Amino acid sequence: MHERIKVVDEELTDPPRAIEGLHGYARVNILARINGAPVGWVELPVVDAECPAALIRETILEKHGKAILMACLRSRIAAQAPPEQWHEIGQLFQQAPPTASQPAPAPAPTPLVTVAVCTRDRTDNLRQCLDALLLLDYAPLELLVIDNAPATPDTARLVAQAYPGVRYVREERPGLNWARNRAILEAGGEIIAFTDDDAIVDRHWVAAIVDLFTQSAEVMAVTGLVVPYELETEAQILFELYGGFGRGFKRKWTHHSSSHAAKKQLPFGAGQFGTGANMAYRRSLFDSIGLFDPALDVGTVTNGGGDLEMFFRVVKEGHVLVYEPRAIVRHRHRPDLDALTAQIRNNGIGFYAHLMRGAIAYPEVKYAIARFGVWWFCWWSVRRLLHAFVFPTRFPRHLIWAEITGSLIGPGRYFKARKTASKIASQSPPSPRSYPSPQSPQPPQTPQPPQTPHRPQPSPPRAAAVRTLHLDRPLVPIDDIDAFSAVRVYAMTANTIYGHMTIQTHGCPLSVPRLLDALVESLGPTLLGSAPKKMSYQQAGAMAALYHHCMPPEIKPQATPRPLSDAALAVCIVITTLDRPDSLRQCLQSLVDQKTSRPIRIVVVDNHPASGLTPPVTAAFPGVLLLDEPRRGLSRARNTGIAHRAAAEADIVVTTDDDVIAPPDWIEKLVAPFERRQDVMVVTGNVLPHTIDTRAQLLFEMYGGLGRGFERLEAGPQWFESFRWDAVPTWRLGATANAAFRAAVFTHPAIGPFDERLGAGTPTGCSEDTLVFYNVLKNGYTIQYEPAAYVRHNHRSDMRSLQNQIYNYSKGHVAYHLLVFARHRDFRSLVRICLYLPYWQARQLYRYLKSILTRRPGRYPLRLTWCEICGTLSGPWSLWRSWRRLKRLEK
């Protein structure tokens, strides 16, 4: 069982809208966009099968407000607005999405673009891909399908019958890079864009690519943002946790010289640039650096790396590669775990095959590549594996092992694939062109892998040019810096100098888009009048205007809760008792008085039926079911109640104690989050003292009590993984004296019922609740702490009982951590036992000694600290005794 996540876009210039019809979804991943340009992701919970418009906009503005302001600033400077208007954001919400960073005085002729889709026997995916390509808002456009060594004629039939405007080419040589090279030979466009058959392109995809190519003559290759098309299965969600294909929302420029110093900075990890599902090149580039290496990527034993190798080669040969997040493609991730495992294994193979290819083709950097390969293997693979052992995460360890295995065999696979590619190349005639293309010169035929021509370039001197950027004039490229490796640009107007920025160019000209990117990134807050860590009046006004445009009055959050749905969740309340008839009577009376229309069953489990004290109490409350469990232990008694038919047929199982008194609206407040959120598996509430009449009750509240504060807390997978060295503090989430569970929790194979080695009535004393909480979070579910769903608890009234209680708490806490370590290999639990607990207790002793020396007696008695220390030391022994006891009871 996993959370389904809905993936949607939110265009901020459109009217706000709620996302409805989310039945079966736990969360929504929203890609926020402003005039089509992406600014970032937000993840929100599904509430009542929808996500309110107000919550969407508030979260986007809170998380990405600064990025939106910087986009506004960039747009205003590009439009030659005067400085006093740079902070005005209204223009963003009044104009159509721009197709250029700087408006041109007259429409310029647009270059022909060839979009190539390489496919093999996946017509269902290909149909969706081609449908999206037909919606592109760019012309002139050539659509090309390369059918790579097909086993059936289905692809040819699909293109001929349903897509007459798409040109079909059959490439018999098996391998994705053979298909890509055939696409280059067949293409008629000045720009060649590649995507995969399992990708769905955004309608502005080609326009964003062409915009960058036309404004920046130095750019030879462009990659773009790849986002998930859907997150419906566990495998798809895990792939995004693994890292996915997205590379962020900032445009990135990459260019390296051939100087000796730059060799150490070469991007051997070319995956940082993107993926082959979203890449484009100038046609002329392949004349100088050659075609794709057919010994790499899908269809060969390397199963990947072809796109990475080309990215690396582009940069290594001294060309400019740009990551453009406005060029968006949506990718359909592998839907099943077996396919995901194979993909991640192939990622390791392809990546290290790409490194081997680079070492052979460029021997001058082979030692740098080898060092990088070893470092990457240790930092990325081994470190992640060790982290998964020390800090359990949602990402399974077997997937990390799969990548490690692939990484180890990748270099050897390349040599095998190279021989196969050479054999295919020698046995196959050169690929014919379907028709002559007058728009571009004939490129060279596919070279023998991996022999790529390498022409060293002269190294520019390590010096910086100084130039001035006048922001009150039309921006122009800086193209007279070919003799410099960097340029220092001073940004100014007639009256003000705003600062400077240093841009590494390696002799490459600076286009207007790159100047704007560097300007906003380096001096953005300064241009809006802000000092470091402060907000100017202009920036504050811009943010207020942004809220005004994005948050109109009609989308204010709802002030009243939704009415209870017709299909109300059925609740079973399980109470365990041990010879406390007076407390039980008060508890049952408060439960009978609950004001709710939902079906409720109350089950009382008598953990000492031989005394005969409980039946007279339950008999006074018709409808209360009494169960006997003579074997002592709170966890065993609760499991007996949970296993009964009354609990098994309920949707929600609520646990509480016999010394608890609940207000009339307790059940409604405790169960309401389950109806709003499908991903919530546990809800806990606050536990307040019923009375504080004795010193023991006061000291118990000083110790920490059972309450967990008055602020709502949500703990999910990200919260679980956020604790790096200390143990996950599940004890902060409440206690089973006031907790509700989805009934499915107790039948989940990885969560199950309460552990009967823990809890009151066993040698360990407590902590059965924190272990269940840990298992829930470990399996990717959510726990909510709702302080409004409170109950009142009758604390121990005498000091002897309090000392025994604190002693049991300390024993159980240590036993819980030992079980977590034994079951999940979570080393954070050992850190908690060996470091944090001794430190805390030593600190308590220090405070006590300090109070003696200063003659200011502490309020917390030494004997209670001593109870904690003794309980901590006896925790391992108590767990062993509890384990032995459970074995005897099971016989």
Stockholm file with secondary structure:
# STOCKHOLM 1.0

chainA/1-891         MHERIKVVDEELTDPPRAIEGLHGYARVNILARINGAPVGWVELPVVDAECPAALIRETILEKHGKAILMACLRSRIAAQAPPEQWHEIGQLFQQAPPTASQPAPAPAPTPLVTVAVCTRDRTDNLRQCLDALLLLDYAPLELLVIDNAPATPDTARLVAQAYPGVRYVREERPGLNWARNRAILEAGGEIIAFTDDDAIVDRHWVAAIVDLFTQSAEVMAVTGLVVPYELETEAQILFELYGGFGRGFKRKWTHHSSSHAAKKQLPFGAGQFGTGANMAYRRSLFDSIGLFDPALDVGTVTNGGGDLEMFFRVVKEGHVLVYEPRAIVRHRHRPDLDALTAQIRNNGIGFYAHLMRGAIAYPEVKYAIARFGVWWFCWWSVRRLLHAFVFPTRFPRHLIWAEITGSLIGPGRYFKARKTASKIASQSPPSPRSYPSPQSPQPPQTPQPPQTPHRPQPSPPRAAAVRTLHLDRPLVPIDDIDAFSAVRVYAMTANTIYGHMTIQTHGCPLSVPRLLDALVESLGPTLLGSAPKKMSYQQAGAMAALYHHCMPPEIKPQATPRPLSDAALAVCIVITTLDRPDSLRQCLQSLVDQKTSRPIRIVVVDNHPASGLTPPVTAAFPGVLLLDEPRRGLSRARNTGIAHRAAAEADIVVTTDDDVIAPPDWIEKLVAPFERRQDVMVVTGNVLPHTIDTRAQLLFEMYGGLGRGFERLEAGPQWFESFRWDAVPTWRLGATANAAFRAAVFTHPAIGPFDERLGAGTPTGCSEDTLVFYNVLKNGYTIQYEPAAYVRHNHRSDMRSLQNQIYNYSKGHVAYHLLVFARHRDFRSLVRICLYLPYWQARQLYRYLKSILTRRPGRYPLRLTWCEICGTLSGPWSLWRSWRRLKRLEK
#=GR chainA/1-891 SS CCCCEEEEEEETTSCCCCBCCCTTCSEEEEEEEETTEEEEEEEEECBTTBBCHHHHHHHHHHHHHHHHHHHHHHHHHHTTCCGGGTTCCGGGGTSCCCSSSSCCSSCCCCCCEEEEEEESSCHHHHHHHHHHHTTCCCSSEEEEEEEESCSSSHHHHHHHHHCTTSEEEEECSCSHHHHHHHHHHHCCSSEEEEEETTEEECTTHHHHHHHHHHHCTTEEEEEEEEEESCBCSHHHHHHHHHTCSCCCSSCEEECCCSSHHHHTTCCCCGGGGCCTTSEEEETTHHHHHCCCCTTSSTTSTTCSCHHHHHHHHHHHTTCEEEEEEEEEEEECCCCSHHHHHHHHHHHHHHHHHHHHHHHHHCGGGHHHHHHHHHHHIIIIIIHHHHHHHHSCCSSCHHHHHHHHHHHHHHHHHHHHHHHHHHHHHHHSCCCCCSSCCTTSCCCCCCCCTTCCCCCCCCCCCSCEEEEEEETTSCCCCBCCCTTCSEEEEEEECSSCEEEEEEEECTTCCBCHHHHHHHHHHHHHHHHTTCCTTCCCHHHHHHHHHHHHHHSCGGGCCCSSCCCCCSSCCCEEEEEEESSCHHHHHHHHHHHHTCCCCSCEEEEEEESCGGGCCSHHHHHTSTTCEEEECCSCCHHHHHHHHHHSHHHHTCSEEEEEETTEECCTTHHHHHHHHHHHCSSEEEEEEEEEESCCCSHHHHHHHHHTCSCCCSSCEEECHHHHHTCSSSCCCGGGGCCTTEEEEEGGGGGCTTTCSCCTTSSTTSTTCSCHHHHHHHHHHHTTCEEEEEEEEEEEECCCCSHHHHHHHHHHHHHHHHHHHHHHHHHHCCTHHHHIIIIIHHHHHHHHHHHHHHHHHTTCCCSSCHHHHHHHHHHHHHHHHHHHHHHHHHHHHHC
#=GC SS_cons         CCCCEEEEEEETTSCCCCBCCCTTCSEEEEEEEETTEEEEEEEEECBTTBBCHHHHHHHHHHHHHHHHHHHHHHHHHHTTCCGGGTTCCGGGGTSCCCSSSSCCSSCCCCCCEEEEEEESSCHHHHHHHHHHHTTCCCSSEEEEEEEESCSSSHHHHHHHHHCTTSEEEEECSCSHHHHHHHHHHHCCSSEEEEEETTEEECTTHHHHHHHHHHHCTTEEEEEEEEEESCBCSHHHHHHHHHTCSCCCSSCEEECCCSSHHHHTTCCCCGGGGCCTTSEEEETTHHHHHCCCCTTSSTTSTTCSCHHHHHHHHHHHTTCEEEEEEEEEEEECCCCSHHHHHHHHHHHHHHHHHHHHHHHHHCGGGHHHHHHHHHHHIIIIIIHHHHHHHHSCCSSCHHHHHHHHHHHHHHHHHHHHHHHHHHHHHHHSCCCCCSSCCTTSCCCCCCCCTTCCCCCCCCCCCSCEEEEEEETTSCCCCBCCCTTCSEEEEEEECSSCEEEEEEEECTTCCBCHHHHHHHHHHHHHHHHTTCCTTCCCHHHHHHHHHHHHHHSCGGGCCCSSCCCCCSSCCCEEEEEEESSCHHHHHHHHHHHHTCCCCSCEEEEEEESCGGGCCSHHHHHTSTTCEEEECCSCCHHHHHHHHHHSHHHHTCSEEEEEETTEECCTTHHHHHHHHHHHCSSEEEEEEEEEESCCCSHHHHHHHHHTCSCCCSSCEEECHHHHHTCSSSCCCGGGGCCTTEEEEEGGGGGCTTTCSCCTTSSTTSTTCSCHHHHHHHHHHHTTCEEEEEEEEEEEECCCCSHHHHHHHHHHHHHHHHHHHHHHHHHHCCTHHHHIIIIIHHHHHHHHHHHHHHHHHTTCCCSSCHHHHHHHHHHHHHHHHHHHHHHHHHHHHHC
//
